[in-house]
Amino acid sequence: MIVGYRSTIITLSHPKLGNGKTISSNAIFQRSCRVRCSHSTTSSMDGFEDARDRIRENFGKLELSPSSYDTAWVAMVPSKHSLNEPCFPQCLDWIIENQREDGSWGLNPSHPLLLKDSLSSTLACLLALTKWRVGEEQIKRGVGFIETYGWAVDNKDQISPLGFEVIFSSMIKSAEKLDLNLPLNLHLVNLVKCKRDSTIKRNVEYMGEGVGELCDWKEIIKLHQRQNGSLFDSPATTAAALIYHQHDKKCYQYLYSILQQHINWVPTMYPTKIHSLLCLVDTLQNLGVHRHFKSEIKKALDEIYRLWQQKNEDIFSNVTHCAMAFRLLRMSYYDVSSDELAEFVDEEHFFATSGKYTSHVEILELHKASQLAIDHEKDDILDKINNWTRTFMEQKLLNNGFIDRMSKKEVELALRKFYTTSHLAENRRYIKSYEENNFKILKAAYRSPNINNKGLLAFSIHDFELCQAQRREELQQLKRWFEDYRLDQLGLAERYIHASYLFGVTVIPEPELSDARLMYAKYVMLLTIVDDHFESFASKDECLNIIELVERWDDYASVGYKSEKVKFFFSVFYKSIEELATIAEIKQGRSVKNHLINLWLELMKLMLMERVEWCSGKTIPSIEEYLYVTSITFCAKLIPLSTQYFLGIKISKDLLESDEICGLWNCSGRVMRILNDLQDSKREQKEVSINLVTLLMKSMSEEEAIMKIKEILEMNRRELLKMVLVQKKGSQLPQLCKDIFWRTSKWAHFTYSQTDGYRIAEEMKNHIDEVFYKPLNH
């Protein structure tokens, strides 16, 4: 049984793949391969290298876009020496110089869904100009903008900055005190004030500027001031503390430090280094181009890990930073404990004590982090976080709580569980949805220029298309191999070329590992043929004949053939393994043929035992015996172990026979076998065969058996992830060698994530088209 190859037989119709043909739901018709790639010219590659160098420079440019809203609040801070003079007049100059053509202030360029943000930023700028009696023309134009777009204040289709109801209504009151007449609908004003009164009962320190004199600023500074002098890393809130409580030297120093860097404006959050590093690494991984920046990413993660170990407030005082750092570090093999997320375990406590309004981004990042449990006992914190964040986001989706399309898609993807998705498909999706003018929002909308830019998008598209072209060329090579060895005469349909190679490219996507990828795909096809013969195509005697031929590999001619079918099968099999063994010997600098042959021999003997002993009912295996044997017959040992020889890494026989690698293939095999058995149990048409469900049903009901199997599955999935991510003391096994096992099991999760046969087929069909053929057309 090969992952993703045996499922319900259905009829598919697709203009590119053939019409009305009966195929396996996971097998796709062959499509002609014609490579059209214009990226091989020297000038194009020079441009590619230049673009890569420019992106590398982004690791040193960790800034956010200017925030008109925060800059306005800083501009309102009075001088230490006179309440009638601004402390930071340069910010007033920036406000005057950066008014937009429509009279507003805000993120530039703006977005149709950011009218509330523009209204908030514009009103803050008007307050600053009015307070210091400057910019009469700008004030007039700004008031005009509010008059035109004031209707958006209570519009549910517009994205609200955090704390909008509290802050905007407070600024309206401030405008009244300054005799600044705002042409806003009285009903809307009262509605916003009403919402403010109901909202202000919650924890509002983060939006202290919206509470003003009612805040106990001395207490807030005492409880929430960071080491850098800020309140919540927010220039606006820190400025408000100085407006309403002019006695804190550290607050002044914080604002001075920002303006030393940016001269006359401030971002909506500062410092920005950790935030920008986390987002940049995450973005490069999502775009699928992170392999081009290994040293830069390593350096960035090393720094984040150092801060994590020091419990630095730049990470731990921010929910998003803490969750992202945990996820990126754990998935990059750093030793991080889930104990650091303990304060987020309880939903009610989280919302009551988060210290600020919570955005969907924080919940989303917590949920992503919660999926990385690798220990049942130690990671119960993650399980609890997973439960409430999943429920929260599902409810939001149900109630259309995510009004912007990008947020909704991110949540839907996160709810699918990261180990059931295909990274190649997700890289493509992320590139397609990537926008250079994408934004995030706190109390003001902002962008990260080092992340949201045309150069990174163009580089990602170019890289994806280069990889697509390489995949199409490799498919051609695989097709020629298929035809040269006449695999169709052994019962393997040509459509399996795509399915086999898709398996290979998903497990081994690195462009430089072409030999390993092609070997993986060839092994999948050979294993399918062997599986077919030992399951039904060949008689018992013919199977025994094949085993003897393999046992006497160098002297097979003395064995003889039971039939022409065996003769042709072994001829193809022999030439294939000899070819691959030769390539492996060149890569390893020693002969590994005997090991490759022994792996096949073990597989064939166990396949025959399954057929003769188990399926006939002569022997009923124990649960442990069943899982051990079927892990091997399900390709969990043969293909990943054989692949190790083609990865460009010298690997010893002792290492391949070590306890560590045995644990890896055993665990990944159990995961794949269980996923298959759970799928089998849902089929309407039952096959006469032993599986884990039927074995357990001898002592419990089917429902109880399935529940028990899911527990075993989750335990093994976590154990496998732990073996891959946690660096075992004294281990000499290269990380890539371990990753192969996780990626193989991840492919099984992806294949079996759909329970309906037709949906599986459609998913695979679309997946093949997107990974190999379909242009991005961004």
Rosetta blueprint (number, residue, H / E / L):
1 M L
2 I L
3 V L
4 G L
5 Y L
6 R L
7 S L
8 T L
9 I E
10 I E
11 T E
12 L E
13 S E
14 H E
15 P L
16 K L
17 L L
18 G E
19 N E
20 G E
21 K E
22 T E
23 I E
24 S E
25 S L
26 N L
27 A L
28 I L
29 F L
30 Q L
31 R L
32 S L
33 C L
34 R L
35 V L
36 R L
37 C L
38 S L
39 H L
40 S L
41 T L
42 T H
43 S H
44 S H
45 M H
46 D H
47 G H
48 F H
49 E H
50 D H
51 A H
52 R H
53 D H
54 R H
55 I H
56 R H
57 E H
58 N H
59 F H
60 G H
61 K L
62 L L
63 E L
64 L L
65 S L
66 P L
67 S L
68 S H
69 Y H
70 D H
71 T H
72 A H
73 W H
74 V H
75 A H
76 M L
77 V L
78 P E
79 S L
80 K L
81 H L
82 S L
83 L L
84 N L
85 E L
86 P E
87 C L
88 F L
89 P H
90 Q H
91 C H
92 L H
93 D H
94 W H
95 I H
96 I H
97 E H
98 N L
99 Q L
100 R L
101 E L
102 D L
103 G L
104 S L
105 W L
106 G L
107 L L
108 N L
109 P L
110 S L
111 H L
112 P L
113 L L
114 L L
115 L H
116 K H
117 D H
118 S H
119 L H
120 S H
121 S H
122 T H
123 L H
124 A H
125 C H
126 L H
127 L H
128 A H
129 L H
130 T H
131 K H
132 W L
133 R L
134 V L
135 G L
136 E H
137 E H
138 Q H
139 I H
140 K H
141 R H
142 G H
143 V H
144 G H
145 F H
146 I H
147 E H
148 T H
149 Y H
150 G H
151 W H
152 A H
153 V H
154 D H
155 N L
156 K L
157 D L
158 Q L
159 I L
160 S L
161 P L
162 L L
163 G L
164 F H
165 E H
166 V H
167 I H
168 F H
169 S H
170 S H
171 M H
172 I H
173 K H
174 S H
175 A H
176 E H
177 K H
178 L L
179 D L
180 L L
181 N L
182 L L
183 P L
184 L L
185 N L
186 L H
187 H H
188 L H
189 V H
190 N H
191 L H
192 V H
193 K H
194 C H
195 K H
196 R H
197 D H
198 S H
199 T H
200 I L
201 K L
202 R L
203 N L
204 V L
205 E H
206 Y H
207 M H
208 G H
209 E H
210 G H
211 V L
212 G H
213 E H
214 L H
215 C L
216 D L
217 W H
218 K H
219 E H
220 I H
221 I H
222 K H
223 L H
224 H H
225 Q E
226 R L
227 Q L
228 N L
229 G L
230 S L
231 L E
232 F L
233 D L
234 S L
235 P H
236 A H
237 T H
238 T H
239 A H
240 A H
241 A H
242 L H
243 I H
244 Y H
245 H L
246 Q L
247 H L
248 D L
249 K H
250 K H
251 C H
252 Y H
253 Q H
254 Y H
255 L H
256 Y H
257 S H
258 I H
259 L H
260 Q H
261 Q H
262 H H
263 I L
264 N L
265 W L
266 V L
267 P L
268 T L
269 M L
270 Y L
271 P L
272 T L
273 K H
274 I H
275 H H
276 S H
277 L H
278 L H
279 C H
280 L H
281 V H
282 D H
283 T H
284 L H
285 Q H
286 N H
287 L H
288 G L
289 V L
290 H H
291 R H
292 H H
293 F H
294 K H
295 S H
296 E H
297 I H
298 K H
299 K H
300 A H
301 L H
302 D H
303 E H
304 I H
305 Y H
306 R H
307 L H
308 W H
309 Q H
310 Q L
311 K L
312 N L
313 E H
314 D H
315 I H
316 F H
317 S L
318 N L
319 V H
320 T H
321 H H
322 C H
323 A H
324 M H
325 A H
326 F H
327 R H
328 L H
329 L H
330 R H
331 M H
332 S L
333 Y L
334 Y L
335 D L
336 V L
337 S L
338 S H
339 D H
340 E H
341 L H
342 A H
343 E H
344 F H
345 V L
346 D L
347 E H
348 E H
349 H H
350 F H
351 F H
352 A H
353 T H
354 S L
355 G L
356 K L
357 Y L
358 T L
359 S L
360 H H
361 V H
362 E H
363 I H
364 L H
365 E H
366 L H
367 H H
368 K H
369 A H
370 S H
371 Q L
372 L L
373 A L
374 I L
375 D L
376 H L
377 E L
378 K L
379 D L
380 D H
381 I H
382 L H
383 D H
384 K H
385 I H
386 N H
387 N H
388 W H
389 T H
390 R H
391 T H
392 F H
393 M H
394 E H
395 Q H
396 K H
397 L H
398 L H
399 N L
400 N L
401 G L
402 F L
403 I L
404 D L
405 R H
406 M H
407 S H
408 K H
409 K H
410 E H
411 V H
412 E H
413 L H
414 A H
415 L L
416 R L
417 K L
418 F H
419 Y H
420 T H
421 T L
422 S L
423 H H
424 L H
425 A H
426 E H
427 N H
428 R H
429 R H
430 Y H
431 I H
432 K H
433 S H
434 Y L
435 E L
436 E L
437 N L
438 N L
439 F L
440 K E
441 I E
442 L L
443 K L
444 A L
445 A E
446 Y E
447 R L
448 S L
449 P L
450 N L
451 I L
452 N L
453 N L
454 K H
455 G H
456 L H
457 L H
458 A H
459 F H
460 S H
461 I H
462 H H
463 D H
464 F H
465 E H
466 L H
467 C H
468 Q H
469 A H
470 Q H
471 R H
472 R H
473 E H
474 E H
475 L H
476 Q H
477 Q H
478 L H
479 K H
480 R H
481 W H
482 F H
483 E H
484 D H
485 Y L
486 R L
487 L H
488 D H
489 Q H
490 L H
491 G L
492 L L
493 A L
494 E L
495 R L
496 Y H
497 I H
498 H H
499 A H
500 S H
501 Y H
502 L H
503 F H
504 G H
505 V H
506 T H
507 V H
508 I L
509 P L
510 E L
511 P L
512 E L
513 L L
514 S H
515 D H
516 A H
517 R H
518 L H
519 M H
520 Y H
521 A H
522 K H
523 Y H
524 V H
525 M H
526 L H
527 L H
528 T H
529 I H
530 V H
531 D H
532 D H
533 H H
534 F H
535 E H
536 S H
537 F H
538 A L
539 S L
540 K H
541 D H
542 E H
543 C H
544 L H
545 N H
546 I H
547 I H
548 E H
549 L H
550 V H
551 E H
552 R L
553 W H
554 D H
555 D H
556 Y H
557 A H
558 S H
559 V L
560 G L
561 Y L
562 K L
563 S L
564 E H
565 K H
566 V H
567 K H
568 F H
569 F H
570 F H
571 S H
572 V H
573 F H
574 Y H
575 K H
576 S H
577 I H
578 E H
579 E H
580 L H
581 A H
582 T H
583 I H
584 A H
585 E H
586 I H
587 K H
588 Q H
589 G L
590 R L
591 S L
592 V L
593 K H
594 N H
595 H H
596 L H
597 I H
598 N H
599 L H
600 W H
601 L H
602 E H
603 L H
604 M H
605 K H
606 L H
607 M H
608 L H
609 M H
610 E H
611 R H
612 V H
613 E H
614 W H
615 C L
616 S L
617 G L
618 K L
619 T L
620 I L
621 P L
622 S L
623 I H
624 E H
625 E H
626 Y H
627 L H
628 Y H
629 V H
630 T H
631 S H
632 I H
633 T H
634 F L
635 C L
636 A L
637 K L
638 L H
639 I H
640 P H
641 L H
642 S H
643 T H
644 Q H
645 Y H
646 F H
647 L L
648 G L
649 I L
650 K L
651 I L
652 S L
653 K H
654 D H
655 L H
656 L H
657 E L
658 S L
659 D H
660 E H
661 I H
662 C H
663 G H
664 L H
665 W H
666 N H
667 C H
668 S H
669 G H
670 R H
671 V H
672 M H
673 R H
674 I H
675 L H
676 N H
677 D H
678 L H
679 Q H
680 D H
681 S H
682 K L
683 R L
684 E L
685 Q L
686 K L
687 E L
688 V L
689 S L
690 I L
691 N L
692 L H
693 V H
694 T H
695 L H
696 L H
697 M L
698 K L
699 S L
700 M L
701 S L
702 E H
703 E H
704 E H
705 A H
706 I H
707 M H
708 K H
709 I H
710 K H
711 E H
712 I H
713 L H
714 E H
715 M H
716 N H
717 R H
718 R H
719 E H
720 L H
721 L H
722 K H
723 M H
724 V H
725 L H
726 V L
727 Q L
728 K L
729 K L
730 G L
731 S L
732 Q L
733 L L
734 P L
735 Q H
736 L H
737 C H
738 K H
739 D H
740 I H
741 F H
742 W H
743 R H
744 T H
745 S H
746 K H
747 W H
748 A H
749 H H
750 F H
751 T H
752 Y H
753 S L
754 Q L
755 T L
756 D L
757 G H
758 Y H
759 R H
760 I H
761 A H
762 E H
763 E H
764 M H
765 K H
766 N H
767 H H
768 I H
769 D H
770 E H
771 V H
772 F H
773 Y H
774 K L
775 P L
776 L L
777 N L
778 H L
